[in-house]
Amino acid sequence: MRKSVVHQTISILTVLMLVLPVLSLSISITMDATEKQTGPIAIPVAPADPSIVYHGGTDVGYVPEPQLAPVGPQTLLVIIVEFSDQAGTETNDTFDDLIFGNVSDYYQKVSYGQSSLSGDVTDWYNLGHIKSFYGADGATSGVIDDTDDDGDNDSWQMVDDALAAADPDVDFSLYGHIMVLHSGNGQESSGNSNDIWSVRWSWPGHFVTDEKTFDSCSIVPEYQGGDVDRSIGVIAHEFGHDIGLPDLYHYGKSGADDLVGIWGLMASGSWGGSPSGTVPVHMTAYCKLVLDWYTAGEVYELSSGSHTSLLTASSNQTSGTRVIRYNVTSSYYYLVEARYQSGYDASLAESGVLVTRVDTNYASGEGIVQVRSDETSSLSYATFEVGTEFVDEVAGFAMQVLSQEGSGFVVRVTADPLDGWLSEHELSGDDYTQFSNPAMTTNSAGTIYCAYSELNSTSGYYQVRVKKSTDASLSWTHAFGFYSATGNLTNTDIAIDVYNDRVFVVYEYQSGTTYEVRLAQYDSTDTLIGFSTIASNARDPSIFIEYHAGSGNDIMIAYESWTGTSSSEIAIERSNDHGSSFFIQNTLSAMTFSVDPQIVGSYGFDGTMRFYVVYIEGDAMNNLLRVSLSRSDDYFTSFDTGYASFANTLSSPTVAAIRGAPTVIFACSINSGGSYNSDIIIYYSTDHGDSYTSNTLLYETTDDEKYPLLKADGNTADSNAKGQFYLSYYNGNDIEVRRIYYDRPSVLSSAHTVSSDTYPTDSGIAGTVHFAQSGYHPIVAWLSNDAYHSVVNSMSGYAYTIGANTPSLEIDVNGQTFTCPVDIEIPFGHSMTIEVIQYQELANSRYNFSHWTSNPFGINYTANGTIVVSHFDSGYNGVAESQFQWILEVVGDFTYTDSGWVDGGTNLTFSSSAPAANATTRFVFSHWSGNVSGTDASLSSWVIADQPIYAYAHWTTQYYLTIQFLPSDLTGMSSLTDQEDWFDADSDVTISAPSISGYTLVQWALDSEIHDGATYSTDVTMDTYHTLIAIYSDGTTTPTIPTTTTPTDQTGTTTTSPTTNTGDGPTINLPIFLSLILVLLIANFALLRRRR
């Protein structure tokens, strides 16, 4: 069998290790940068069944190989082989433990007990060749393991030789899978060009043995980086291919992976653990869905509305909701799963909620799964933590992490597909009928301008009117307008220079057989700057202004330039001085008539500014059979052109390109014959227009599809799926909108109807559509059959019910005051700020704002009652509480007063503490009075707040009485000194002294002064702290009364801070009172306290 005709599916495992050399494999086909593409573009074919939508070629898209779900033990034979220049080192028992121990345990855990590995490991077979015989890279081709340098990987030859060696010894009918393990390192870790890269070969019917033919086989190494245990990850990865899984890393991507990274076995998660590769992380939810390892109760399918669920972490073996799935299209969906740093996920950088986007139109290694990250620096930190959210406005999907419970996370997911639109707004004047040709744009502040022509019933000429909306099309006001007394002003287009928000309106002037393209300029305040004529004998202008914030932007105008009525070409004019002057750049024409241009521009993925002009051509105006697209990267000083020819008449060409991406899309209507004879053809390019691919023919058997208009929004630098195309068109009855993703332009969303009235199918202008954005908010304008009025509509909004539990709540919403309850509508993708205007205060009681309920994260917002409401949030209720004033006062020899407000019905805990005691003075709590009572020794009291609260804390002052005696060497004096103690202020204390043999009590001294005579009992009034001395004499000597040193008080401070108290109900912790701190420093106090 010739190898050149064999289809090979090769999985090359990306290695992301810091400790080992990294070999980056990049396979690409490069087009010379100077080459210009000129020539035919392939023509799309209408599907035989109109319900079938083609999404590009048949060779793209990953489809798991047909097989039974891998449930139960998977039988595997491991053939271990060595080379003449490199013998195997480990025993087959080592590999038996490694594969049927470690790797089998991995599969048992990640499948939640549904699958494992069982089988055998052969003895070593020497293949008789040196290792480079199978592993040498192509000398000229550079292809991995291309031993004959013909551009193909040749490592399959080692599998053939290994099977031939083992076939006499093995009954292959016993096994469902085969794996060849070779001696030495894998090239993915060694970087040695003679080593063999780990791979799984899929070659139906090729791997033949005596008993059985296998369609696939994996190749894995003995070591990774010289460590046998580090092969666990690569073995698990390659076996994942053998049970039907694709590669989820980016083929040809050098450096860090931008798809899945560490979060899955089939990407760099195979290198989990320390050392890397010893503990591979879990598979992504996508892989487990493919392998059917979730039970029905573990997957929640979200279709619309909101759902809150506790997600069980992948590493938790306990059953529960493991994944939430939201289908955007049949092949494109979101998965939400919880990941926690434990088990096989222990080496993850963080725990949290992982959001992945799945698109099965991609092939293995091209981005089937992509992690959606809120961390742009590294995919290793891609999970969403509590209090964060992921939003894809254009897909109508949001995920919010509400809380964490153990290893799981509570999430709220919301789905709102683009099938709802706000109320329509007619842009009509009271005195005018017959409106046409609406065009829209948006300035740097998000203000939308809509320009259109209207028939002045008095003059009989069409005039131009421009209206604007500052609230995402909820309301429209007149901006400016102009007219001519001698002719019609039609075919308007509008653009704004974001450098200075100057508004440019280009239009066609017609009087009899005279046609001109003219330009009106207005400043950012809608004040006229001036009018100018761009060209004579010219029609149907289109304008685009280069987007380059902070500097001057060039203005490009494309229009039809006519030579009488015999021919026309597309002319391109340019202004590089903000519209002060224009000069011709070039003309585009390859046939007699070139008409209906539309010009756009975009800074591409490579940073180059490119302009694109789409137009239709033919040899007669009733025989326009070719759509052409010209491209220029030098403002049309030069250009290249591609085209597609058809057998039917074309009309309404349109083109769009997204800033920061290589994607360009163009479309036009084609008159294909039949009762419903208008369809839309679509082409896309993913290389800035170097080449184009036919996408889809919008084709229905019951309706026309015509007047297409493409617009692009967003910047692809945003990780949350921004940067999309919108296609709006008229289908014979309604206006419909479809979405096309910039990074998967072969996919169209389902159609969404935005209009409410019926359009005449025979009108050449009915259904004309234009489109703009405010943020990521799509807005569509069209021509209604209601007296041909121009109408605008905008994408789905949300009605928020703002409620309150008292009618006195007033709120401010974006500067407007409302009394609750009230319903407020917010456009999709926008936000509104709601601020509570405080409730009225009464004497010692009031109603006051407490918190918002039904908010996205379950948080009670209390900071001045202000919240910002955005997309996907539910209704809000502002809760007002009865509040009562509390007053705390201290009754005693120190003072403290505090007050505040508390919600009614709550358990309010009071606590009071005294200034710090010193050696002479202290305060003792006595009791509470007022609305509270008690003598709680812990100095606390609580009360239910159902009225204004008055709490009085009573404190008693106590002084210390120090007792001494002289002579100080007397014995038997304990009965005296034991009476030393604290006593209430102003109390009278009686102190008694003992009789001492040989001594007589002669007098008492109090604070260095004589206090009493020769009596063995004396009274002391505790009006302050005192030192009392009993003086004895032996009849010969009477001690002298010593001088008592008075301690010096230091100034204290009063502070408050929150305290934590708990009760039998909800407790509000209040900073009621935390101690006046008095610190008294006593000099020589130890000497005064000395005892015998």
Buried (B, 14 or more C-beta within 10 A) or exposed (E): EEBEEBEEBBBBBBBBBEEBEBBEBEEEEEEEEEEEBEEEBEEBEBEEEBEEBBBBEEEEBBEEBEEEBBBEBBBBBBBBBBBEEBEBBBEBEBBBBBBBEBBBBBBBBBBBEBBBBEBBBBEBBEBEBBBBBBBBBBEEEBBBBBBEBEEBBBBBBBBBBBBEBBBEEBEBEEBBBBBBBBBBBBBBBBEBBBBBBBBBBBBEEBBBBEEBEBBBBBBBBBBBBEBBBBBBBBBBBBBBBBBBBBBBBBBEBEEBBBBBBBBBBBBBBBBBBEBBBBBBBBBBBBBBBBBEBBEEEBBBEBEEEBBEBBBBBBBBEEEBBBBBBBBBBEBBBBBBBBBBBBBBBBBBBEBBBBBBBBBBBBBBBBBBBBBBBBBEEEBBBBBBBBEBBBBBBBBBBBBBBBEBEEBBBBBBBBBBBBBBBBEBBBBBBEEBBBBBBBBBBBBEEBBBBBBBBBBBEEEEBBBBBBBBBBBBBBEBEEBBBBBBEEBBBBBBBBBBBBBEBBBBBBBBBBEEEEBBBBBBBBEBEBEEBEEBEBBEBBBBBBBBBBBBEEEBBBBBBBBBBBEEEEBBBBBBBBBBEBBEEBEEBBEBBEBBBBBBBBBBBBBBBEEEBBBBBBBBBBEEEEBBBBBBBBBBBEBBEEBBBBBBBBEBBBBBBBBBBBBBBBBBBBBBBBBBEEEBBBBBBBBBBBBBBBBBBBBBBBBBEEBBBBBBBBBBBBEBEEBBBBBBBBBBBBBBBBBBBBBBBBBBBBBBBBBBEBBBBEBEBEEEBBBBBBBBBBBBBBBBBBBBBBEBBBBBBBBBBBEBBBBBBBEBBBBBBEEEEBEBBBEBEBBBBBBBEBBBBBBEEEEBBBBBBBBBBEBBBBEEBEEEBBBEBBBBBBBBBBBBBBBBBBBBBBBBEBEBEBBBBBBBEBBBBBBBBBBBBBBBBBBBBBBBBBBBEEEBEEBBBBBEBEEBBBBBBBBBBBBBBBBBBBBEEBEEBEEBBEBBEBBEBEEEBEBEBBEBEEBEBBBBBBBBEEBBEEEEEBEBEBEBBBBBBBBBBEEEEBBEBBEBBBBEBEEBEBEEEEBEBEEEEEBBEBEBBBBBBBEBEBEEBEEBBEEE
